[in-house]
Amino acid sequence: MEEYRNPFEYEAASKLTPHQLLEYYIEDFNYSRFVRSKRNVFLVGERGTGKTMALRYHSLPVYVLQQKKKDDELDLSIISVYVPCNTPLTHRREYELLDQLNASLSSEHFLVLSIMDRIIESLSEINEFLTSDDEDHLRGELSYLLNLEIPVNVPFFRALRLAFGKSSSDAQRALNTKTDAESSLRNLLSFTSGLLPLLTCLAHLPKLSNSHFSLMLDDVQYFNPYQIKAMNSWISYRDNSLFSFKVATTRVEYPTLETSSGGCILEGHDFTRLDMEQPYQNKTSAFAKMAREIISRRLATIAVGKTPEEYFPLSAEMAQDIENAEAQAREEADEKFPTGTTKQKDDYIYKYARAIYFRNRASKANLPPYSGFEVLVHMSTGVIRNLLDPCYYMYDAMYSQWHAESREGKPIFDSIPSSVQTQVILSRSTKKWELTKGELDKTIDDCSREDARRVYQLLDNLAILFRARLLSEISEPRAVSFTISNFTHDLQAKLEPVLTVARKAQLIYVYTSSGKDLGRREVYYMPNRMLWPVRGLDPIGQHARVSIRAEHLWNAADKNKKIPFNEKEEIDEPTLFDFT
């Protein structure tokens, strides 16, 4: 039997092998030039936006493999060390039982040891890296500086990692037995007594004399408060010639910027922030181009010589109906703007053609045959994992069908029929609503049953509002994002916990953009577009936002009241967000 391989596998990047990373990763200069730089960088984005993939791709083991495949000489001017922080070591809660001094020092000790261990593990990937003289010098220097007993008669890198492990175990035993403060703190390592001496000793090696260590901390939202402050203190270190930090974190759980000494690190001064989330707006947007490259790369792994558009074709029925709707919209534009410019008429068609398609459907008709690569990209809501999820299940459905028909040979599918796409899209959309309605309090930390209910009722009423707008003769019928007006302090205190739960569950995403009053940044909210198909909405929304009063959002969430919608108040006039 042929080995099953789904090209759209979206396993967490931390579980991919270096070979798979090289096979799947799409180079993005905008991110790479920062990750491969000597500056401190925060990569911010919700789960599935590619933070881990970007960091791991630039890590030393993957780089070594990449250079071997190219038969190029290793350039060790930048040594990128990937440090996963969503680990049992990070999730330790013993610090809560300690006084502040012990809690702070022990928390930093465990974090420093995990980083040091990853540095040595990464360097061990380089063949013939150390001479016997180098090993002797390092063994002596590190034993002295770190006060470690490094085992002899064991390969050096392995011996050093064993010493780190013993240091961690000794500290844990001291905490467990509640020995006196002096003895328990004596051998704890800090940045200045552990990590910095290790990097300094490594920099004295001939092969690393001009190297810069880029320490890539992934998922720092899992750090405890003391580790966050310690990390920020390291980032505030003024000399970045030897090391820098690349920090990946979710937006909704963005860590405090406070340092251990009570100060703060500043964006633009101490670090650069990169937003990994990119709202999809049109076919030429940065995320649209990246999405196309990602799917093309995945298709290449199974030797399918098709473009993403060919592999995920739009339903012929839907394509014809939309073409008819565009023709109707063009006639309306000609009638409405007899002397109008081409842009003015194209803007009208962009706004109304797809809305006309949804309006012209019979009230008792089945849901639209959602399909096509463009729909898949829009439904991803700018998140790579959301893009791969339905593709994975579509390919899996084809594989199951292939087996059910007892076909022989290698299962290669030239395309995914639109009927299969529709079936999977509606199934995944239904699954998303099931999560929203019944599982949030079981899967999201600090989510009460009441807040889970409010999230569902809020999204349900937003779907009702957007459906009413889609079927109405208004200026921006396909808008599926919203801003909040009259957001008073009292309403914010009520509504923010609900929005936070929705964001943690990736049911709502938050972005900022230029507001209608020029120069002002505006926060807007975009529900996950995978919610819309089963509700008969258009995942391909338009670049517009609906302003909703905070009190109406709270009433929708808490009391399940419909969000008011007055068609007469919707004026058909150009806005700052109109585009072709």
C-alpha positions in Angstrom: 0.0 0.0 0.0 1.2 3.5 -0.9 2.3 5.6 2.1 -0.3 8.2 2.8 1.0 11.7 2.5 -1.2 14.7 2.7 0.6 17.7 1.2 -1.5 20.1 3.2 -0.5 18.8 6.6 -0.6 21.7 9.0 1.1 20.1 12.0 2.6 22.7 14.3 5.9 23.9 12.9 7.7 22.8 16.1 6.9 19.2 15.1 8.3 19.4 11.5 11.7 18.0 10.7 14.5 20.2 9.3 13.9 18.5 5.9 10.2 19.3 6.0 10.9 22.9 6.9 13.1 23.3 3.9 10.5 21.7 1.8 7.5 23.7 2.9 8.9 27.1 4.0 8.3 30.2 1.8 11.1 32.7 2.2 9.8 36.2 3.0 12.4 38.9 2.8 10.3 41.3 5.0 10.6 38.8 7.9 14.0 37.2 7.1 15.9 40.4 7.1 14.8 41.0 10.7 15.2 37.5 11.9 18.7 37.3 10.5 19.6 40.7 11.9 21.5 41.8 15.0 18.6 43.7 16.5 16.0 42.7 19.1 12.7 41.8 17.3 9.3 40.9 18.6 7.2 38.7 16.1 3.6 39.2 17.1 0.6 37.2 15.8 -2.0 34.7 16.8 -1.4 31.0 16.6 -1.0 29.7 13.1 0.4 32.9 11.6 3.8 31.5 10.9 5.9 32.7 13.9 7.4 29.4 14.8 7.9 28.5 11.1 9.9 31.7 10.5 12.1 31.1 13.6 12.8 27.5 13.0 13.6 28.0 9.4 16.4 30.3 10.4 17.6 28.1 13.2 21.1 26.7 13.0 20.2 23.0 12.4 18.0 23.9 9.4 20.6 26.4 8.1 23.3 23.7 8.3 21.1 21.3 6.3 20.4 24.0 3.8 24.0 24.7 3.2 24.8 21.0 2.9 22.2 20.7 0.1 23.7 23.7 -1.6 27.2 22.4 -1.0 28.0 25.9 0.3 30.5 26.8 3.1 28.9 27.5 6.5 28.6 31.2 7.2 28.6 31.5 11.0 28.4 35.3 11.3 24.8 34.8 12.6 24.1 31.8 14.7 20.3 31.5 15.3 19.3 29.3 18.2 15.6 28.3 18.5 14.3 28.0 22.1 10.8 26.6 22.4 9.1 28.1 25.5 5.9 26.1 25.5 7.5 23.3 27.6 7.0 21.7 31.0 9.9 23.7 32.3 8.2 27.0 31.4 4.9 25.8 32.9 6.4 25.3 36.3 4.2 27.0 39.0 6.5 26.4 42.1 7.4 30.1 42.0 4.0 30.9 43.4 4.9 29.2 46.7 8.1 31.2 47.1 9.0 34.6 48.4 9.7 37.2 45.6 13.5 36.9 45.7 13.5 33.1 45.5 10.7 33.1 42.9 12.6 35.6 40.7 16.0 34.0 40.9 14.8 30.4 40.4 12.6 31.4 37.5 15.5 33.1 35.7 17.7 30.1 36.6 15.5 27.6 34.8 15.0 29.9 31.8 18.7 30.6 31.5 19.6 26.8 31.7 17.0 26.0 28.9 18.6 28.7 26.6 22.1 27.5 27.3 21.1 23.9 26.6 19.6 24.9 23.3 22.7 26.8 22.3 24.9 23.8 22.9 22.4 21.4 21.2 22.4 23.7 18.1 26.2 23.9 18.0 26.5 20.2 18.1 24.9 20.1 14.6 28.2 21.5 13.2 30.6 18.8 12.2 34.2 19.0 13.3 33.4 22.2 15.1 35.9 21.8 18.0 39.5 20.7 18.1 40.7 18.8 21.2 42.5 21.9 22.4 39.2 23.9 22.0 37.4 21.4 24.1 40.0 21.4 26.8 39.9 25.2 27.0 36.1 25.4 27.1 35.8 22.6 29.6 38.1 24.5 32.0 36.7 27.9 31.4 33.0 26.9 31.8 33.7 24.7 34.8 35.3 27.7 36.5 32.9 30.4 35.5 29.7 28.4 35.8 30.7 26.3 38.8 29.7 23.2 37.0 31.0 19.7 37.2 31.3 18.7 33.6 31.6 14.9 33.2 34.8 13.5 31.7 35.0 10.6 29.3 31.8 11.8 27.6 31.7 13.8 24.3 32.0 17.4 25.2 28.6 18.7 24.1 26.9 15.8 25.7 28.8 16.3 28.9 28.0 20.0 29.0 24.3 19.3 28.5 24.4 16.7 31.3 26.0 19.4 33.6 23.1 21.8 32.7 20.6 19.1 33.5 22.2 18.4 36.9 22.2 22.1 37.7 18.4 22.2 37.0 17.8 19.1 39.1 19.8 20.4 42.0 17.9 23.6 42.0 14.6 21.8 41.9 15.6 19.5 44.8 16.5 22.6 46.8 13.1 24.1 46.2 11.3 20.9 46.9 13.1 20.3 50.3 12.7 24.0 51.3 16.3 24.4 52.4 17.4 27.7 53.8 17.5 30.6 51.4 21.3 31.0 51.3 22.0 27.4 50.3 19.1 27.3 47.8 20.2 30.5 46.0 24.0 29.8 46.0 24.2 28.0 42.7 21.4 29.6 40.8 22.4 31.0 37.4 21.3 34.3 35.9 21.9 36.1 32.6 25.1 37.6 33.8 26.4 34.6 35.7 25.3 31.9 33.2 24.2 32.9 29.7 26.6 35.8 29.1 29.7 33.9 30.3 28.8 31.0 28.0 28.4 33.2 25.0 31.6 35.1 25.8 33.6 31.8 26.1 32.1 30.6 22.8 33.0 33.8 21.1 36.7 33.2 21.9 36.7 30.1 19.7 38.4 30.7 16.3 35.4 29.7 14.3 33.0 31.9 16.3 35.2 34.9 16.8 33.0 37.0 14.5 29.7 35.4 15.3 26.5 37.0 16.6 24.1 34.8 18.6 20.4 35.4 17.7 18.4 33.8 20.5 14.9 33.0 19.2 12.4 32.6 22.1 9.2 31.1 20.9 5.8 31.4 22.7 7.0 33.7 25.4 3.3 34.3 26.4 3.8 31.1 28.5 6.6 32.7 30.7 5.7 33.5 34.3 5.9 37.2 35.3 9.4 36.9 36.6 10.7 35.4 33.4 9.0 38.1 31.4 10.7 40.8 33.4 14.1 39.0 33.2 13.8 38.6 29.4 12.9 42.3 29.1 16.0 43.2 31.2 18.2 41.2 28.8 16.6 43.0 25.8 17.4 46.4 27.4 21.1 45.4 27.4 22.8 48.1 25.4 25.5 46.1 23.6 24.0 43.9 20.9 27.3 43.0 19.2 27.4 39.5 20.7 23.7 38.6 21.0 20.2 39.7 20.3 16.7 38.2 21.0 14.0 37.3 18.6 10.8 37.0 20.6 7.6 35.4 19.3 4.3 35.9 21.1 0.6 36.0 20.5 -1.1 39.4 20.2 -3.9 38.6 22.6 -1.5 37.6 25.4 1.2 40.1 24.5 3.6 40.3 27.5 4.3 43.3 29.7 7.3 45.3 28.8 8.4 45.9 32.4 12.0 44.9 33.4 13.2 43.4 36.7 14.4 46.8 37.8 11.0 48.4 37.3 11.8 50.2 34.0 10.3 49.4 30.6 11.7 48.5 27.2 10.5 50.7 24.4 9.5 49.7 20.9 11.7 51.4 18.3 14.4 51.9 21.0 15.0 48.5 22.5 13.3 46.3 20.0 11.5 46.2 16.6 8.0 44.8 16.4 6.8 42.7 13.4 3.1 42.0 13.0 2.7 38.6 11.5 -1.0 38.9 10.8 -1.9 40.3 7.4 -5.6 41.0 6.6 -6.4 39.7 3.1 -7.8 42.5 1.0 -7.3 41.6 -2.7 -5.4 39.4 -5.1 -2.3 41.5 -5.0 -2.0 41.8 -1.2 1.1 40.5 0.5 -0.8 37.6 2.2 -2.5 36.6 -1.1 0.8 36.3 -2.8 2.3 34.3 0.1 -0.8 32.0 0.2 -0.4 31.3 -3.4 3.2 30.4 -3.0 2.5 28.2 0.0 -0.1 26.1 -1.9 2.1 26.0 -5.0 5.0 24.6 -2.9 2.7 22.0 -1.3 1.4 20.9 -4.7 5.0 20.6 -5.9 5.7 18.0 -3.2 3.2 15.6 -4.8 4.3 16.4 -8.4 1.0 18.0 -9.4 1.6 20.4 -12.2 -1.3 22.6 -11.5 -1.7 26.2 -10.2 -3.7 26.7 -7.0 -6.6 28.1 -9.0 -6.6 25.0 -11.2 -6.3 22.6 -8.3 -9.1 24.3 -6.4 -11.5 25.3 -9.2 -14.5 27.5 -8.7 -17.9 25.8 -9.1 -18.9 26.3 -12.8 -22.4 27.0 -11.6 -21.3 29.7 -9.2 -18.8 31.2 -11.7 -21.7 31.6 -14.2 -24.0 33.1 -11.6 -21.4 35.6 -10.5 -20.7 36.5 -14.1 -24.4 37.2 -14.6 -24.4 39.3 -11.4 -21.4 41.3 -12.6 -23.2 42.0 -15.8 -26.3 43.2 -13.9 -24.1 45.4 -11.7 -22.4 46.9 -14.8 -25.8 47.8 -16.2 -26.8 49.4 -12.9 -23.5 51.3 -12.8 -24.0 52.6 -16.4 -27.5 53.7 -15.4 -26.5 55.3 -12.1 -23.4 57.0 -13.5 -24.0 57.7 -17.2 -21.1 60.1 -17.3 -19.0 58.5 -14.6 -15.4 57.4 -14.9 -14.3 53.9 -15.4 -13.0 53.7 -11.8 -16.4 54.9 -10.5 -18.2 52.2 -12.3 -15.7 49.5 -11.4 -16.0 50.5 -7.7 -19.8 50.0 -8.0 -19.3 46.6 -9.6 -16.8 45.6 -6.9 -19.2 46.6 -4.2 -22.4 45.1 -5.5 -21.8 42.3 -8.0 -21.3 39.5 -5.4 -24.1 41.0 -3.2 -26.4 40.7 -6.2 -25.5 37.0 -6.5 -26.5 36.3 -2.9 -29.7 38.4 -3.3 -30.8 36.7 -6.4 -30.6 33.2 -4.9 -34.0 31.8 -4.0 -34.9 32.1 -0.3 -35.3 28.3 0.0 -32.3 27.5 -2.1 -29.4 25.4 -0.7 -26.3 27.2 0.5 -24.0 28.5 -2.3 -21.5 26.0 -3.7 -18.5 27.6 -1.9 -15.4 26.7 -3.8 -12.3 28.1 -5.5 -8.9 29.1 -4.4 -9.9 32.7 -3.8 -12.6 31.7 -1.4 -10.1 29.5 0.5 -7.7 32.4 0.9 -10.4 34.8 2.1 -11.7 32.2 4.6 -8.2 31.9 6.1 -8.7 35.5 7.5 -5.0 36.0 6.9 -3.8 33.0 9.0 -1.7 30.3 7.3 -3.0 27.5 9.4 -6.6 28.5 8.5 -5.6 28.3 4.9 -4.2 24.8 5.1 -7.0 23.3 7.3 -9.7 23.0 4.7 -7.2 22.0 2.0 -6.1 19.1 4.3 -9.6 17.8 4.7 -10.4 18.2 1.0 -7.3 16.1 0.1 -8.2 13.6 2.8 -11.8 13.2 1.4 -10.3 12.5 -2.0 -8.0 9.9 -0.6 -10.9 8.2 1.3 -12.9 8.1 -1.9 -9.9 6.7 -3.8 -9.7 3.8 -1.3 -13.4 3.2 -1.2 -13.3 2.7 -5.0 -10.5 0.1 -4.5 -8.3 1.9 -7.0 -4.7 0.8 -7.4 -1.5 2.8 -7.9 -0.3 6.0 -6.4 -3.2 8.3 -5.4 -2.5 11.6 -7.2 -5.5 13.9 -7.6 -5.2 16.4 -10.4 -7.7 18.7 -8.7 -10.3 18.8 -5.9 -13.8 18.9 -7.5 -15.9 21.9 -6.4 -18.4 19.6 -4.9 -15.8 18.1 -2.5 -14.7 21.6 -1.7 -18.2 22.7 -0.9 -18.8 19.7 1.3 -15.6 20.3 3.3 -16.0 24.0 3.6 -19.6 23.7 5.0 -18.4 20.9 7.4 -15.5 23.0 8.7 -17.8 26.0 9.1 -20.2 23.9 11.1 -17.4 22.6 13.2 -16.3 26.2 14.0 -19.8 27.0 15.2 -19.9 23.9 17.3 -16.7 25.0 19.0 -18.1 28.4 19.5 -21.3 27.1 21.1 -20.2 24.3 23.3 -16.5 24.0 23.8 -14.9 27.4 24.6 -15.1 27.0 28.4 -13.5 23.6 28.1 -10.6 24.7 25.8 -9.8 28.3 26.6 -8.0 29.2 29.9 -10.0 31.4 32.3 -13.1 31.2 30.2 -16.3 30.9 32.2 -19.4 29.2 30.9 -21.1 32.6 30.9 -18.4 34.2 28.7 -18.5 31.2 26.4 -22.3 31.7 26.0 -21.7 35.5 25.4 -19.1 34.7 22.7 -21.5 32.5 20.8 -24.4 35.0 21.1 -22.2 37.9 19.9 -21.0 36.0 16.8 -24.5 34.7 16.1 -25.9 38.2 16.2 -23.1 39.5 14.1 -23.9 36.8 11.5 -27.6 37.9 11.5 -26.5 41.6 11.1 -24.1 40.9 8.2 -26.7 38.7 6.5 -29.3 41.5 6.7 -26.8 43.9 5.3 -25.8 41.5 2.5 -29.4 41.3 1.3 -30.1 45.1 1.6 -29.6 48.0 -0.9 -26.9 49.7 1.2 -23.5 51.3 0.5 -21.3 48.4 1.7 -23.4 45.3 1.8 -20.5 42.8 2.0 -18.7 44.3 5.0 -17.9 41.5 7.5 -15.6 43.5 9.9 -16.6 46.0 12.5 -15.4 48.8 14.7 -16.8 49.7 18.1 -18.2 53.2 18.8 -19.1 54.7 22.2 -16.8 52.3 23.9 -17.2 53.7 27.5 -15.1 52.6 30.4 -18.0 50.6 31.9 -18.9 48.9 28.7 -15.2 48.1 28.0 -14.9 46.4 31.3 -17.9 44.1 30.4 -17.1 43.5 26.7 -13.3 43.1 26.8 -13.4 39.7 28.5 -15.8 38.4 25.9 -13.6 39.7 23.0 -10.5 38.3 24.7 -12.0 34.8 24.8 -13.0 35.1 21.2 -9.5 36.2 20.3 -7.8 33.4 22.2 -10.1 30.9 20.4 -9.2 32.6 17.1 -12.9 33.4 16.4 -12.1 37.1 16.2 -9.0 38.8 15.0 -8.0 42.4 15.8 -6.2 44.8 13.5 -5.4 48.5 13.3 -5.7 50.7 10.2 -6.0 54.2 9.1 -9.3 55.8 10.3 -11.6 58.0 8.3 -10.2 61.0 10.1 -6.7 61.1 8.6 -3.7 60.4 10.8 -5.7 58.5 13.4 -5.3 54.7 13.9 -8.5 52.8 14.2 -8.9 49.3 15.8 -11.2 47.0 14.0 -12.4 43.5 14.6 -12.7 40.7 12.0 -14.6 37.5 12.9 -13.0 34.3 11.5 -14.4 34.0 8.0 -14.7 30.3 8.2 -17.8 31.0 10.3 -19.7 32.6 7.4 -20.3 29.8 4.8 -22.8 27.8 6.9 -24.7 31.1 7.6 -25.0 31.8 3.9 -22.6 34.8 4.0 -19.9 35.8 1.5 -16.4 35.0 2.8 -15.0 37.4 0.2 -16.1 40.5 2.1 -15.2 44.0 1.0 -12.6 46.4 2.4 -15.1 48.1 4.8 -16.1 48.2 8.4 -19.4 48.4 10.1 -19.5 50.8 13.1 -21.4 49.2 16.0 -22.2 50.9 19.3 -20.6 49.1 22.3 -23.9 48.9 24.1 -25.5 47.0 21.2 -22.6 44.5 21.1 -22.9 43.9 24.8 -26.7 43.5 24.6 -26.1 41.0 21.7 -23.5 39.1 23.8 -25.2 39.2 27.2 -29.0 39.3 26.4 -28.9 37.8 22.9 -30.5 40.9 21.4 -30.3 41.6 17.7 -27.9 44.3 16.7 -30.0 47.2 15.3 -29.8 47.8 11.6 -31.5 50.7 9.9 -31.1 50.6 6.1 -32.1 54.3 5.8 -29.0 55.3 7.8 -26.7 53.6 5.3 -25.8 56.3 2.8 -24.5 55.2 -0.6 -21.4 57.4 -0.9 -17.7 56.7 -1.4 -15.6 56.1 1.7 -11.9 56.1 2.5 -11.9 52.3 2.2 -13.3 52.0 -1.3 -11.0 50.4 -3.8 -11.0 48.4 -7.0 
